[in-house]
Amino acid sequence: MKQTSVTLADQAAAARQRLDAATWAWLQGGAGDERTLQANQSAWQQIPLWPRVLRPLAGGHTRITLAGREWAHPIMLAPMALQRLAHPDGEWASALAAAAQGAGVILGTQSSVPLERVAQAVLGDAGRGPLWFQLYWQADRDFNHALVQRAEAAGFEAIVLTVDAPVQGVRDAERRAGFAPPAGIHAVHLQDAPAPPLASDTYCAGLPAHAPTWDDLAWLQQRTRLPVWLKGVLHPLDARQALGLNVAGLIVSNHGGRTLDTVPATATALPRVRAAVGDALPLIVDGGIRRGTDVLKAMALGAHAVLVGRPVLHALAAGGAVGVAQMLRLLRDELEAAMALTGCRTLADVGPAVLAPGSAP
């Protein structure tokens, strides 16, 4: 008898049954001893909610206004690489499910499905969420420009520049498993990317020399008509430096614990970044979001929306597009229940008072 998934953890368990050990190690693993990976989830869990009662709840909803449009709810799909590892339809299926559930999508540079096909799947859906393109900075500026132009032409509505991965993190589980994508699954947007010059006797083989800088951000902004978000901001000083640079917003992220171990959980970093920028920039947060209560807590700590990462691939492996749609519905249903049970009619009612005193991480 088939087990029904009623939580994101159920979908993760089903995905583990379907994926081979090496792919699971790649998907699930984190950097180093995986302390940050574990802390991302536990930090949300350790924040207690403090409900109010007898509050008026009639007409409640999860709608927000962000980036110049109304969203049905504050949940987006994070950019996750090579989604055809989880299901043959890959990113196309994830985006289709997101559109059906009114969720936003950030498509990754390392997508295994072309960006044009993904855009065609969702742009005609009147109830869809935003469609953004994530850029991993490449060594060749002309290549970056051409890729951004492709995204613009396809109908993407923002560029999300990942800034926290100048080199790949040291992921032990992935290395032990000897993970390599199977034939036929690859990052389709990077097939023609010029390879950066490498040197085995230099700092990180010379890769940091090609990492994006604040000057590269300015160059990018001058060459796209789309708003640019920065993904991977943890430190308040970096957040403060972004002020005045005309960025659309910041995504507070530690790359799902996949790049540098022992950095703060995003639940810990989020209120500090919010304090650094005040109300001047919108914030989105990712890392360890597994429950609707996590979404509520993120909003209480200053986020405008959240991204979900690994659960996308879990859901995709467990049930294709239907699985991803179910995952998003589960999160939204849990968020609605948490709002009602804390006395919040809308997300505008969610603030620090939803959290128990002294409980902020």
C-alpha positions as CSV (number, residue, x, y, z in Angstrom):
1,M,0.0,0.0,0.0
2,K,1.4,3.4,-1.1
3,Q,2.2,5.7,1.8
4,T,0.7,9.2,1.5
5,S,3.1,12.1,2.1
6,V,1.7,14.5,4.6
7,T,4.9,16.4,5.4
8,L,8.0,17.4,3.6
9,A,9.9,14.8,5.6
10,D,7.7,12.1,4.1
11,Q,8.6,13.3,0.7
12,A,12.3,13.3,1.6
13,A,12.0,9.7,2.8
14,A,10.3,8.7,-0.5
15,A,13.0,10.5,-2.5
16,R,15.7,8.6,-0.7
17,Q,14.1,5.3,-1.7
18,R,14.1,6.4,-5.4
19,L,17.5,8.0,-5.8
20,D,20.8,6.2,-5.9
21,A,23.3,6.6,-3.1
22,A,25.7,8.9,-5.0
23,T,22.9,11.3,-6.1
24,W,21.5,11.4,-2.6
25,A,24.9,12.3,-1.2
26,W,25.2,15.1,-3.7
27,L,21.7,16.4,-3.0
28,Q,21.7,16.0,0.8
29,G,25.3,16.6,1.7
30,G,26.8,19.8,3.2
31,A,30.2,21.2,3.6
32,G,32.7,19.9,6.2
33,D,31.1,18.3,9.2
34,E,27.7,19.6,8.1
35,R,27.2,21.7,11.3
36,T,25.7,24.6,9.3
37,L,23.5,22.2,7.3
38,Q,22.1,20.8,10.6
39,A,21.9,24.3,12.2
40,N,19.7,25.7,9.4
41,Q,16.8,23.4,10.3
42,S,17.3,23.3,14.1
43,A,17.5,27.1,14.4
44,W,14.0,27.5,13.1
45,Q,12.7,24.7,15.3
46,Q,14.2,26.2,18.4
47,I,12.4,29.6,18.0
48,P,9.2,29.4,20.1
49,L,6.0,31.0,18.8
50,W,3.8,33.0,21.2
51,P,0.2,32.8,20.1
52,R,-2.5,35.4,20.6
53,V,-6.2,34.4,21.1
54,L,-9.6,35.9,20.3
55,R,-8.2,37.9,17.4
56,P,-10.4,38.7,14.4
57,L,-9.4,36.3,11.6
58,A,-12.3,36.7,9.0
59,G,-11.0,37.4,5.5
60,G,-7.5,36.1,6.3
61,H,-5.1,35.4,3.4
62,T,-1.4,34.8,2.7
63,R,-1.0,37.5,-0.1
64,I,2.0,39.8,-0.1
65,T,3.3,42.6,-2.4
66,L,6.9,42.3,-3.3
67,A,9.0,43.3,-6.3
68,G,6.2,45.4,-7.8
69,R,3.5,42.7,-7.9
70,E,1.1,40.7,-5.7
71,W,2.1,37.2,-4.8
72,A,-0.4,34.6,-3.6
73,H,2.0,33.6,-0.8
74,P,5.6,34.2,0.2
75,I,7.1,30.9,-0.9
76,M,9.5,30.5,-3.9
77,L,11.5,27.7,-5.4
78,A,15.3,28.2,-4.8
79,P,17.7,27.7,-7.7
80,M,18.7,24.0,-7.5
81,A,21.0,22.5,-10.1
82,L,20.5,19.5,-12.4
83,Q,16.9,18.7,-11.4
84,R,16.7,16.0,-14.1
85,L,18.7,13.9,-11.6
86,A,15.5,13.7,-9.6
87,H,13.0,13.3,-12.5
88,P,13.2,13.3,-16.3
89,D,11.2,16.5,-16.6
90,G,13.5,18.3,-14.2
91,E,13.2,22.1,-13.9
92,W,10.3,22.2,-16.3
93,A,8.1,20.1,-13.9
94,S,9.2,22.1,-10.9
95,A,8.3,25.4,-12.6
96,L,5.0,24.1,-13.9
97,A,4.0,22.9,-10.4
98,A,5.1,26.3,-8.9
99,A,2.9,28.2,-11.4
100,A,0.0,26.0,-10.5
101,Q,0.4,26.8,-6.9
102,G,1.1,30.5,-7.3
103,A,4.7,30.1,-6.2
104,G,7.7,32.0,-7.5
105,V,10.6,30.3,-9.3
106,I,14.3,31.1,-9.4
107,L,15.8,29.1,-12.2
108,G,19.5,28.2,-11.8
109,T,22.4,28.8,-14.1
110,Q,23.1,25.1,-13.7
111,S,19.6,24.0,-14.9
112,S,19.4,20.8,-16.8
113,V,16.5,22.2,-18.9
114,P,16.9,25.3,-21.1
115,L,15.6,28.6,-19.6
116,E,13.3,29.2,-22.6
117,R,11.4,25.9,-22.1
118,V,10.9,26.7,-18.4
119,A,9.7,30.2,-19.2
120,Q,7.2,28.9,-21.8
121,A,5.8,26.5,-19.2
122,V,4.8,29.2,-16.8
123,L,4.5,32.7,-18.3
124,G,1.0,32.0,-19.6
125,D,-0.4,31.1,-16.2
126,A,-2.2,34.2,-14.9
127,G,-1.9,33.0,-11.3
128,R,1.8,32.3,-11.3
129,G,4.4,33.8,-9.1
130,P,7.5,35.7,-10.2
131,L,10.0,34.1,-12.6
132,W,13.6,35.0,-11.9
133,F,17.0,33.8,-13.2
134,Q,19.9,33.0,-11.0
135,L,23.4,33.8,-12.3
136,Y,26.6,32.0,-11.3
137,W,29.2,34.5,-12.4
138,Q,31.4,33.1,-15.2
139,A,35.0,34.1,-15.9
140,D,34.0,35.7,-19.3
141,R,31.9,38.9,-19.0
142,D,30.6,38.5,-22.5
143,F,29.3,35.1,-21.7
144,N,27.5,36.5,-18.6
145,H,26.0,39.3,-20.7
146,A,24.8,36.9,-23.3
147,L,23.2,34.6,-20.7
148,V,21.4,37.5,-19.1
149,Q,20.2,38.7,-22.5
150,R,18.7,35.2,-23.1
151,A,16.9,35.4,-19.8
152,E,15.6,38.8,-20.6
153,A,14.4,37.7,-24.0
154,A,12.6,34.6,-22.6
155,G,10.6,36.8,-20.2
156,F,12.4,36.4,-16.9
157,E,11.7,39.3,-14.5
158,A,14.8,39.6,-12.3
159,I,18.4,38.4,-12.1
160,V,19.6,36.8,-8.9
161,L,23.4,37.0,-8.6
162,T,24.9,34.3,-6.3
163,V,27.7,35.9,-4.4
164,D,28.7,33.3,-1.8
165,A,30.4,30.6,-3.9
166,P,33.6,31.8,-5.5
167,V,34.8,28.2,-5.1
168,Q,32.9,25.0,-4.4
169,G,32.6,24.0,-0.8
170,V,34.4,20.9,0.6
171,R,31.5,18.3,0.6
172,D,32.8,15.1,2.1
173,A,29.8,12.9,1.5
174,E,29.7,13.8,-2.2
175,R,33.4,13.1,-2.6
176,R,33.2,9.8,-0.8
177,A,30.3,8.7,-3.0
178,G,32.2,9.7,-6.1
179,F,29.2,11.6,-7.5
180,A,29.2,12.5,-11.2
181,P,26.1,13.4,-13.3
182,P,25.1,10.5,-15.6
183,A,25.4,10.9,-19.4
184,G,22.8,13.1,-20.8
185,I,22.3,15.3,-17.7
186,H,24.3,18.5,-17.6
187,A,24.1,22.2,-17.0
188,V,22.7,23.1,-20.4
189,H,23.4,26.9,-20.1
190,L,27.2,26.3,-19.5
191,Q,28.0,24.0,-22.4
192,D,29.8,26.8,-24.2
193,A,31.1,28.7,-21.2
194,P,34.8,29.6,-21.7
195,A,36.8,27.7,-19.1
196,P,38.8,30.0,-16.7
197,P,42.5,29.6,-16.7
198,L,43.6,27.4,-13.8
199,A,46.9,26.9,-12.0
200,S,47.4,24.0,-9.7
201,D,50.1,25.8,-7.7
202,T,48.0,28.9,-6.8
203,Y,45.3,29.8,-4.3
204,C,42.3,27.6,-5.0
205,A,43.7,26.8,-8.5
206,G,43.2,30.5,-9.5
207,L,39.4,30.4,-9.3
208,P,39.0,33.3,-6.9
209,A,40.6,35.6,-9.4
210,H,37.4,35.2,-11.4
211,A,34.9,35.6,-8.5
212,P,32.4,38.5,-8.8
213,T,33.2,41.8,-7.0
214,W,31.2,44.9,-6.2
215,D,32.6,46.3,-9.5
216,D,31.2,43.3,-11.4
217,L,27.8,43.9,-9.8
218,A,27.9,47.5,-11.1
219,W,28.9,46.3,-14.6
220,L,26.0,43.8,-14.6
221,Q,23.5,46.4,-13.5
222,Q,24.6,48.6,-16.4
223,R,23.9,45.8,-18.9
224,T,20.5,44.5,-17.9
225,R,17.1,46.2,-17.7
226,L,16.1,43.7,-15.0
227,P,16.3,44.3,-11.3
228,V,19.3,42.5,-9.7
229,W,19.1,40.6,-6.3
230,L,22.1,39.4,-4.4
231,K,21.9,35.9,-3.1
232,G,24.2,34.7,-0.3
233,V,24.5,37.7,2.0
234,L,25.0,36.8,5.6
235,H,27.2,39.5,7.1
236,P,25.6,42.8,8.2
237,L,28.5,44.8,6.8
238,D,27.9,43.3,3.3
239,A,24.3,44.1,3.6
240,R,25.1,47.6,4.6
241,Q,27.4,48.0,1.6
242,A,24.7,46.9,-0.7
243,L,22.6,49.9,0.4
244,G,22.8,52.7,-2.2
245,L,23.9,50.3,-5.0
246,N,20.5,50.0,-6.5
247,V,20.1,46.3,-5.9
248,A,16.5,45.1,-5.8
249,G,17.0,43.2,-2.6
250,L,19.0,40.6,-0.7
251,I,18.6,36.9,-0.2
252,V,20.0,35.9,3.2
253,S,21.5,32.5,2.5
254,N,24.5,30.3,3.5
255,H,24.0,28.2,0.3
256,G,22.1,25.5,2.2
257,G,25.3,24.7,4.3
258,R,27.0,23.5,1.1
259,T,29.9,26.0,0.8
260,L,31.4,26.9,4.2
261,D,30.8,25.0,7.3
262,T,30.2,26.5,10.8
263,V,28.8,29.8,9.4
264,P,25.6,31.0,11.2
265,A,22.2,29.5,10.4
266,T,20.1,31.8,8.3
267,A,17.6,32.2,11.1
268,T,20.5,33.7,13.1
269,A,21.8,35.9,10.3
270,L,18.4,37.2,9.2
271,P,17.5,39.6,12.0
272,R,21.1,41.0,12.0
273,V,20.9,41.7,8.2
274,R,17.4,43.3,8.7
275,A,18.9,45.5,11.5
276,A,21.7,46.5,9.1
277,V,19.4,47.6,6.2
278,G,16.3,48.7,8.2
279,D,13.4,49.0,5.8
280,A,15.6,50.1,2.9
281,L,15.8,46.7,1.2
282,P,13.5,43.7,0.9
283,L,14.9,40.4,2.2
284,I,14.3,36.8,1.3
285,V,15.7,34.0,3.3
286,D,16.4,30.3,2.6
287,G,18.1,27.4,4.5
288,G,16.3,24.8,6.4
289,I,12.7,25.8,5.7
290,R,10.7,22.6,6.2
291,R,7.4,23.7,7.9
292,G,4.9,26.4,7.6
293,T,5.9,27.5,11.1
294,D,9.4,28.2,9.7
295,V,7.9,30.5,7.1
296,L,6.0,32.4,9.8
297,K,9.1,32.7,11.9
298,A,11.1,34.0,8.9
299,M,8.5,36.7,8.3
300,A,8.5,37.6,12.0
301,L,12.3,38.0,11.9
302,G,12.2,40.4,8.9
303,A,11.9,38.4,5.7
304,H,9.5,39.3,3.0
305,A,9.5,35.8,1.5
306,V,11.3,32.5,1.7
307,L,13.0,30.0,-0.7
308,V,12.8,26.2,-0.4
309,G,15.7,24.3,-1.9
310,R,16.3,20.6,-1.2
311,P,12.5,19.9,-0.7
312,V,12.0,20.7,-4.3
313,L,14.2,17.8,-5.4
314,H,12.8,15.6,-2.7
315,A,9.3,16.3,-4.0
316,L,10.3,16.0,-7.7
317,A,11.9,12.6,-7.1
318,A,8.9,11.5,-5.0
319,G,6.2,12.5,-7.5
320,G,7.3,14.7,-10.4
321,A,5.4,17.9,-10.9
322,V,2.5,16.6,-8.8
323,G,5.0,16.0,-5.9
324,V,6.3,19.6,-6.1
325,A,2.8,21.0,-6.2
326,Q,1.9,18.9,-3.1
327,M,5.0,20.2,-1.3
328,L,4.1,23.8,-1.9
329,R,0.5,23.2,-0.9
330,L,1.6,21.5,2.3
331,L,3.8,24.5,3.2
332,R,1.1,27.0,2.4
333,D,-1.5,25.0,4.4
334,E,0.8,24.8,7.4
335,L,1.5,28.5,7.1
336,E,-2.2,29.4,7.1
337,A,-2.8,27.2,10.1
338,A,0.2,28.8,12.0
339,M,-1.1,32.3,11.2
340,A,-4.6,31.5,12.4
341,L,-3.3,29.9,15.6
342,T,-1.0,32.9,16.4
343,G,-3.8,35.3,15.8
344,C,-2.5,36.7,12.5
345,R,-5.2,37.4,9.9
346,T,-2.7,38.4,7.2
347,L,1.1,38.4,6.9
348,A,1.0,42.2,7.6
349,D,0.1,41.1,11.2
350,V,3.2,39.0,11.6
351,G,6.0,40.7,13.5
352,P,8.4,40.1,16.4
353,A,5.4,39.8,18.8
354,V,4.6,36.4,17.3
355,L,7.9,35.1,18.9
356,A,8.3,34.5,22.6
357,P,10.4,37.2,24.3
358,G,14.1,36.6,24.1
359,S,13.7,33.8,21.6
360,A,15.3,35.5,18.5
361,P,18.4,33.5,17.6
